[in-house]
């Protein structure tokens, strides 16, 4: 089971960056097997850098929480291979390429 306080604290590390650009982020679901789903709001929904924000700070910080097995965002329109490359370029938590 994932500690919600740790999850919220991890999200809080990314939130100032997102708020500073006119957006926001929320956790929409946490599955029993550790998959955390997030949704971006405001300016982030139409931002061309949404995939970078997701795979960089958001996913990286959330993956540091014990019990989190994956982080998903339905708004990201990039495949696993592209997200894996982005993660490497950003020195972010590795993204599994399909």
Secondary structure, DSSP 8 states (H G I E B T S, - for coil): ---HHHHHHHHHHHHHHHHTTTEEEEEEEE-TTSEEEEEEEEGGGG-TTHHHHIIIIIHHHHHTSTT--EEE-TT----HHHHHHHHHHTT-S-----
